[in-house]
Each structure stands twice: as C-alpha cells, then as structure tokens.
Amino acid sequence: MSMKTLKLLTILVPPLIIGGFEYVRHEFLLDSLSMETGNFYMLILTLLLSYLFASWMFRRIESVNLRLSREQARHAVYEERERLARELHDNIAQTLFFLNVQLKKGQLEEARSAVSEIDHHLRQAIFNLRTVPEESATFASRLQTWLEEWSVLSGIPVEHRIAMDLGALPPSAEVPLFSIIREAFTNIRKHSMADRAWLELVSGEEGRSTWRLRIADNGLGLAPGSADRAGRYGLGLMRKQARELGAELVLSGEEGEGLTITLAVRHSPSGEGGSL
C-alpha cells in the first residue's frame, strides 16, 4: 500500500466512521439513547477506532520503511561493487597490461615499478574495504582525507581548496572524478619530481550543476610532445574519465615549470552535459 493511499485513509476513515455513527444515532436510536449516553459511547468508539486505525497504519508505515531500507542497502552494495570493479579495472588491470608490455621488452626496472604500483593499489583497495565509511560523509570531506593521507605517504605537501555547493557534483560523477584526481596525483608522485602540489575543486559561477577542477605541481612539467603520449602518464585513462563527465581534460605547463591539469564541466538546464 502506497503512502498516498495511507494518507487518504487517514483523512477519510475517521470522519466516515464518526459521521456514520452520528447518523445512525439520530435516525434510529435517538428515542432509546439519551444524549449523554450517546456522547459517552461516541467518545469510547472514537478512542477505540483511533487506536486500532493508528496501530494498523503505523505497522504499514514501518513495513514500507523497512522495505525501503533493505532496497537502499542493496543499492548501496551494488554501487560499492561497481565502484570497486571500476577501481580494479582502471588501476590494477591497466598496470598489469603495462607490466606485461615492459616484461616483453625486457625493461625490468619499469616492470619492478609496475609491480610496486600494483602492490600499492591492492593495499589501498583492501584498506578501503576494511574501513567503515563515515555516515553522511560528503565527497569533499572524503577527498580532503585522501589528500592528507596521500601527502603523508608521498612526502609531498598538498595545498587544497575545496568549495563545492550542494548538488554541484552528482553522485554518478564522483567515481570518474576521483579516478582522475588519483591518477593525476600518482603521476605527480612517480614522474614529476615535484616537492609541492595544489588542488582546487570549486563550484562554477553559472549555476548549481557546474564545477571546476585544477591540479598543479612544481615539478618537471611537460616535455615537448609528451602530452600526446597518453600511455606514458595514464592520460588516456584520465581523458576517458573526463569524457564520461562531459568535460575536456586540458594540460598546460612548460618543461621545468611544473604541470597544471584543468577540468571544467557545465550541465545545461535540460541536464545534458557540455564541456568548457
């Protein structure tokens, strides 16, 4: 039974029962039932019916809420499985492919680096599975915690500014956006030789469904033509995730002057995404 039906029953049942009793009393029982006795019976009948109806209605509401809670729990499990599957595919599967290529080429040093990266991703995945997520934790708070942990592990200080309006980032965008951030910071740790990094994630000025991401470091920067070699820095994966968000990934920075990654997205009022 839907909540709309329960609402209608709550509105209609009490007046119909009380009105029906009053009609019967005035039409058929007025000569044999005094006004005082009728009022007393009316009070008892009202209390009894109210108790029975309220008990039944709240049992129905509890049943509906329990069913909704179970459905939400199942949905959360499915979402977490999908997130974990994408995380394993985007990180471990890609690194294993890279490891296979390097082993075929006989580049053992690169292969050792890939094995170390796989070990890092596996440990991080196991840690995420064992860690109980905070209730009502926002994407901004989770990202801030991750940045602090990354800074401790890498030894590279991170300055960050996260100012997101409520609703600016839909839940469906959190996984691909975090994948881009994680890949960018992996590149900073492995390739940039930087000693400082910056992240800025802010809501846009055009409305609620807009945001802009900027990641920068003071490392080696981009060598001429390196931006086109997507496989070297995992840029292909980052650009794929950016397309899922309806945005375009932009890299800037000269060699020796650090690297800046910018990603901005705007959703039109109809809900269709466009890139900036």
C-alpha positions as CSV (number, residue, x, y, z in Angstrom):
1,M,0.0,0.0,0.0
2,S,1.4,3.4,-1.0
3,M,1.9,6.4,1.2
4,K,-0.7,8.2,-0.8
5,T,-3.3,5.6,0.0
6,L,-2.4,5.7,3.7
7,K,-2.8,9.5,3.6
8,L,-6.3,9.2,2.0
9,L,-7.4,6.6,4.6
10,T,-6.1,8.8,7.4
11,I,-8.3,11.7,6.1
12,L,-11.4,9.7,5.2
13,V,-11.8,6.9,7.7
14,P,-12.3,8.8,11.0
15,P,-14.9,11.3,9.7
16,L,-16.8,8.5,7.9
17,I,-17.0,6.3,11.0
18,I,-17.9,9.1,13.3
19,G,-20.3,10.6,10.9
20,G,-21.9,7.2,10.3
21,F,-22.4,6.6,14.0
22,E,-23.9,10.1,14.5
23,Y,-26.3,9.5,11.6
24,V,-27.5,6.1,12.9
25,R,-27.9,7.5,16.4
26,H,-30.0,10.5,15.3
27,E,-32.1,8.5,12.8
28,F,-32.7,5.3,14.7
29,L,-31.5,5.5,18.3
30,L,-32.5,9.0,19.5
31,D,-35.6,7.7,21.4
32,S,-33.8,4.9,23.2
33,L,-30.4,6.5,23.7
34,S,-30.0,9.7,25.7
35,M,-27.7,12.5,24.5
36,E,-25.3,12.0,27.5
37,T,-25.1,8.2,26.9
38,G,-24.7,8.7,23.2
39,N,-21.8,11.2,23.7
40,F,-20.1,8.7,26.1
41,Y,-20.4,5.9,23.6
42,M,-19.2,8.2,20.9
43,L,-16.1,9.0,23.0
44,I,-15.3,5.4,23.6
45,L,-15.9,4.4,20.0
46,T,-13.7,7.3,18.8
47,L,-10.8,6.3,21.1
48,L,-11.1,2.6,20.2
49,L,-11.2,3.2,16.4
50,S,-8.4,5.8,16.6
51,Y,-6.2,3.3,18.4
52,L,-7.0,0.4,16.0
53,F,-6.6,2.5,12.9
54,A,-3.4,4.2,14.2
55,S,-1.8,0.9,15.1
56,W,-2.6,-0.6,11.8
57,M,-1.4,2.5,9.9
58,F,1.9,2.7,11.7
59,R,2.5,-1.0,11.2
60,R,2.1,-0.4,7.5
61,I,4.4,2.6,7.6
62,E,7.1,0.6,9.4
63,S,6.7,-2.2,6.9
64,V,7.2,0.2,4.0
65,N,10.2,1.9,5.7
66,L,11.8,-1.5,6.3
67,R,11.3,-2.5,2.7
68,L,12.8,0.8,1.5
69,S,15.8,0.5,3.9
70,R,16.5,-3.0,2.5
71,E,16.3,-1.8,-1.1
72,Q,18.6,1.1,-0.3
73,A,21.1,-1.2,1.4
74,R,21.1,-3.5,-1.7
75,H,21.5,-0.5,-3.9
76,A,24.4,0.7,-1.8
77,V,26.1,-2.7,-2.1
78,Y,25.6,-2.8,-5.8
79,E,27.1,0.7,-6.1
80,E,30.1,-0.3,-4.0
81,R,30.7,-3.4,-6.1
82,E,30.6,-1.3,-9.2
83,R,33.0,1.3,-7.7
84,L,35.4,-1.5,-6.7
85,A,35.2,-3.2,-10.1
86,R,36.0,0.1,-11.8
87,E,38.8,0.9,-9.4
88,L,40.4,-2.5,-10.0
89,H,40.0,-2.2,-13.8
90,D,41.2,1.3,-14.0
91,N,44.2,0.8,-11.8
92,I,45.3,-2.9,-11.4
93,A,44.2,-4.1,-14.8
94,Q,45.9,-1.2,-16.6
95,T,49.1,-1.6,-14.6
96,L,49.1,-5.4,-15.3
97,F,48.9,-4.6,-19.0
98,F,51.8,-2.2,-18.7
99,L,53.8,-4.8,-16.7
100,N,53.2,-7.3,-19.5
101,V,54.5,-4.9,-22.1
102,Q,57.6,-4.0,-20.2
103,L,58.4,-7.6,-19.5
104,K,58.2,-8.4,-23.2
105,K,60.5,-5.6,-23.9
106,G,62.9,-6.7,-21.2
107,Q,62.7,-3.5,-19.2
108,L,63.0,-4.9,-15.7
109,E,63.2,-1.6,-13.9
110,E,59.9,-0.4,-15.4
111,A,58.4,-3.8,-14.5
112,R,59.6,-3.5,-10.9
113,S,57.9,-0.1,-10.8
114,A,54.7,-1.6,-12.1
115,V,54.7,-4.4,-9.5
116,S,55.2,-1.8,-6.8
117,E,52.3,0.2,-8.2
118,I,50.1,-3.0,-8.2
119,D,51.0,-3.7,-4.6
120,H,50.1,-0.1,-3.7
121,H,46.7,-0.3,-5.4
122,L,45.9,-3.6,-3.8
123,R,46.8,-2.4,-0.3
124,Q,44.7,0.7,-0.9
125,A,41.7,-1.4,-2.1
126,I,42.0,-3.7,0.9
127,F,42.2,-0.7,3.3
128,N,39.1,0.8,1.7
129,L,37.2,-2.5,2.1
130,R,38.1,-2.8,5.7
131,T,37.5,0.9,6.6
132,V,33.9,1.6,7.7
133,P,32.7,4.7,5.8
134,E,31.6,7.7,7.8
135,E,27.9,8.3,7.7
136,S,26.8,11.3,5.8
137,A,30.4,12.0,4.7
138,T,30.5,14.2,1.6
139,F,32.7,13.8,-1.4
140,A,34.6,16.9,-0.4
141,S,35.4,15.6,3.1
142,R,36.4,12.2,1.7
143,L,38.7,13.9,-0.9
144,Q,40.3,16.1,1.8
145,T,41.0,13.0,3.9
146,W,42.5,11.2,0.9
147,L,44.7,14.2,0.1
148,E,46.0,14.3,3.6
149,E,46.8,10.6,3.5
150,W,48.5,10.9,0.1
151,S,50.6,13.8,1.4
152,V,51.8,11.7,4.3
153,L,52.6,8.7,2.2
154,S,54.4,10.6,-0.6
155,G,56.1,13.2,1.5
156,I,54.8,15.9,-0.9
157,P,52.8,18.8,0.7
158,V,49.4,19.4,-0.9
159,E,47.6,22.7,-0.6
160,H,43.9,22.3,-1.4
161,R,40.8,24.4,-1.7
162,I,37.5,22.5,-1.9
163,A,34.4,24.6,-2.1
164,M,31.5,22.7,-3.6
165,D,27.9,23.8,-3.5
166,L,25.3,21.2,-2.6
167,G,24.2,19.4,-5.7
168,A,27.0,20.8,-7.9
169,L,28.5,17.3,-8.2
170,P,26.0,14.5,-8.9
171,P,26.8,11.1,-7.2
172,S,27.3,9.5,-10.6
173,A,30.3,11.8,-11.2
174,E,32.1,11.1,-8.0
175,V,33.8,7.8,-9.2
176,P,35.2,9.1,-12.5
177,L,36.3,12.4,-11.0
178,F,38.1,10.7,-8.1
179,S,39.8,8.4,-10.6
180,I,41.1,11.5,-12.5
181,I,42.4,13.0,-9.2
182,R,44.0,9.8,-8.1
183,E,45.7,9.2,-11.5
184,A,47.0,12.9,-11.5
185,F,48.5,12.6,-8.1
186,T,50.0,9.2,-9.0
187,N,51.8,10.9,-11.9
188,I,53.0,13.7,-9.5
189,R,54.4,11.1,-7.2
190,K,56.0,8.9,-9.8
191,H,57.1,11.2,-12.6
192,S,57.1,14.9,-11.7
193,M,59.9,15.1,-9.2
194,A,57.8,17.8,-7.5
195,D,58.1,18.9,-3.9
196,R,54.7,20.6,-3.7
197,A,51.3,20.1,-5.3
198,W,48.0,22.0,-5.4
199,L,44.4,21.0,-5.9
200,E,41.4,23.3,-6.3
201,L,37.8,21.9,-6.7
202,V,35.2,24.6,-6.7
203,S,31.6,25.2,-7.9
204,G,31.2,27.3,-11.0
205,E,29.5,30.6,-11.2
206,E,26.9,29.7,-13.8
207,G,24.7,27.6,-11.5
208,R,24.4,24.7,-9.2
209,S,25.4,21.9,-11.6
210,T,28.8,23.4,-12.5
211,W,32.3,22.8,-11.1
212,R,36.0,23.2,-12.0
213,L,39.0,21.1,-11.0
214,R,42.6,22.3,-11.1
215,I,45.6,20.2,-10.1
216,A,49.2,21.6,-10.3
217,D,52.7,20.8,-9.2
218,N,56.1,22.5,-9.4
219,G,57.9,19.5,-11.0
220,L,59.5,18.8,-14.3
221,G,56.5,19.9,-16.3
222,L,55.7,18.7,-19.9
223,A,58.4,17.9,-22.4
224,P,57.6,18.9,-26.0
225,G,55.1,16.4,-27.4
226,S,54.7,14.5,-24.2
227,A,51.0,15.5,-23.8
228,D,50.2,13.4,-26.9
229,R,51.8,10.3,-25.5
230,A,48.8,9.4,-23.5
231,G,50.0,5.9,-22.4
232,R,53.1,7.3,-20.7
233,Y,51.3,9.2,-18.0
234,G,48.0,7.5,-18.0
235,L,46.5,10.4,-19.8
236,G,44.3,8.1,-21.9
237,L,42.5,6.9,-18.9
238,M,42.1,10.4,-17.5
239,R,40.7,11.7,-20.8
240,K,38.3,8.7,-20.9
241,Q,37.0,9.5,-17.4
242,A,36.7,13.2,-18.4
243,R,34.6,12.3,-21.4
244,E,32.2,10.3,-19.1
245,L,31.8,13.6,-17.2
246,G,31.1,15.6,-20.3
247,A,34.3,17.6,-20.0
248,E,37.7,18.0,-21.6
249,L,41.0,17.5,-19.9
250,V,43.5,20.3,-20.5
251,L,47.2,20.1,-19.7
252,S,49.4,23.1,-19.5
253,G,52.9,24.0,-18.4
254,E,56.4,24.2,-20.0
255,E,59.2,21.8,-19.4
256,G,60.8,22.5,-16.0
257,E,57.9,24.8,-14.9
258,G,55.5,22.3,-13.4
259,L,52.3,20.8,-14.8
260,T,48.7,22.0,-14.5
261,I,45.7,19.9,-15.2
262,T,42.3,21.6,-15.6
263,L,38.9,20.1,-15.9
264,A,35.6,22.0,-16.0
265,V,32.1,20.9,-16.7
266,R,28.8,22.7,-17.2
267,H,25.4,21.0,-17.2
268,S,22.7,22.7,-19.2
269,P,19.2,23.2,-17.6
270,S,17.9,20.2,-19.5
271,G,20.5,18.0,-17.8
272,E,22.8,17.5,-20.8
273,G,26.5,17.9,-20.1
274,G,28.8,20.2,-22.0
275,S,32.5,20.8,-21.8
276,L,34.3,24.0,-21.2
